[in-house]
Amino acid sequence: MDIEQAVVRALETAAPDKVYAAAAIKGAAAPFVFYILHRDEAVEELDGDTTLRAATFEVDAVGKGAKDLAALGAKVTAALKALRGTSGAGLAIQRARVTQESPDIKEREVNLWRRVYALRINYLEV
């Protein structure tokens, strides 16, 4: 399993069958989550790459209204924080930090609410 699969698996606990890569499918019914993997690289030290890896994701939670979004956001952050200290399927996740990156956004074109999170993970491939 790679780090992207681990994150998707965690997000699926918050929004079963409603997790999409890059953007939601057209006409997806809220609530749902989509994510973008921005970077996944080895951590460097003065003598070169280490075995520790760092990955950064954008995770967007989308709800029908503010209350719906707040409930989904709580599930998403709990699921991602639960990755901390887990290991298995070839990964050992040492750190998972989730921060809200924007205020709640009302997407007027589709009449939905969106909240953007940044996920930063440090992990080892074992």
C-alpha positions in Angstrom: 0.0 0.0 0.0 1.2 3.5 -0.7 0.5 6.6 1.3 -2.2 7.8 -1.0 -4.1 4.5 -0.5 -3.7 4.8 3.3 -5.2 8.3 3.2 -8.1 7.2 1.0 -8.8 4.3 3.3 -8.9 6.7 6.3 -11.1 9.2 4.4 -13.5 6.3 3.5 -14.2 5.9 7.2 -15.5 9.5 7.3 -17.3 9.4 4.0 -17.9 5.9 2.8 -18.0 5.6 -1.0 -17.8 9.4 -1.3 -14.0 10.0 -1.6 -12.7 11.3 -4.9 -9.2 12.1 -6.3 -8.6 15.7 -7.4 -12.3 16.7 -7.7 -15.8 15.2 -7.2 -17.5 13.5 -10.1 -20.0 15.8 -11.8 -23.3 15.7 -9.9 -21.9 14.0 -6.8 -24.4 14.2 -3.9 -23.0 15.9 -0.8 -21.6 15.2 1.7 -18.4 14.0 0.0 -14.6 14.5 0.2 -12.0 15.0 -2.4 -8.2 15.2 -2.0 -5.1 16.2 -4.0 -1.7 14.8 -3.3 0.7 17.8 -3.6 4.0 16.1 -2.7 5.5 12.9 -1.6 9.2 12.9 -1.1 12.1 11.6 1.0 13.2 13.9 3.8 16.7 15.2 3.1 19.6 15.7 5.5 23.1 17.0 4.8 24.3 13.6 3.6 21.3 12.9 1.3 17.9 11.4 1.5 16.7 9.6 4.6 14.3 6.7 4.8 11.7 9.1 6.3 9.2 10.4 3.8 7.0 13.4 3.9 3.6 13.7 2.1 1.4 16.7 1.8 -2.3 16.5 0.8 -5.1 19.0 0.3 -8.4 17.5 1.6 -11.7 19.2 0.8 -14.8 18.4 2.7 -18.1 19.3 1.0 -21.5 19.5 2.7 -25.1 20.6 1.9 -25.1 23.2 4.6 -22.9 24.6 7.4 -24.0 22.0 10.0 -23.6 19.2 7.5 -20.1 20.5 6.7 -19.1 20.8 10.4 -20.2 17.2 11.0 -18.2 15.9 8.0 -15.2 18.0 8.9 -15.1 16.5 12.4 -15.2 13.0 10.9 -12.5 13.8 8.4 -10.1 15.3 10.9 -10.6 12.4 13.3 -10.0 9.9 10.6 -6.8 11.6 9.4 -5.5 12.1 13.0 -6.1 8.4 13.6 -3.4 7.6 11.1 -0.8 8.7 13.7 1.3 5.9 15.0 -0.3 3.3 12.7 1.7 0.7 10.8 0.9 -2.1 8.4 0.8 -2.9 4.7 4.3 -1.6 4.2 3.9 1.8 6.0 4.7 3.1 9.4 3.0 6.5 9.9 4.8 8.6 12.5 3.0 11.9 12.2 -0.2 13.1 10.7 -1.0 16.8 11.2 -4.3 18.2 10.0 -4.9 22.0 9.8 -7.9 23.9 8.4 -6.6 26.1 5.6 -9.6 28.3 4.8 -12.8 29.5 6.3 -15.9 27.7 5.2 -16.7 28.6 1.6 -20.2 28.8 0.2 -19.9 27.5 -3.4 -22.8 29.5 -4.9 -22.7 27.8 -8.3 -23.7 24.4 -6.8 -25.2 25.6 -3.5 -22.8 23.6 -1.3 -20.3 24.4 1.5 -16.6 23.5 1.4 -13.8 23.4 4.0 -10.2 23.0 3.0 -7.7 21.1 5.1 -4.0 20.5 4.8 -2.6 17.1 5.8 1.1 16.6 6.4 2.3 13.1 7.0 5.7 11.7 7.9 6.1 8.0 7.3 8.4 5.1 6.6 8.1 2.5 3.9 8.8 -0.8 5.8 
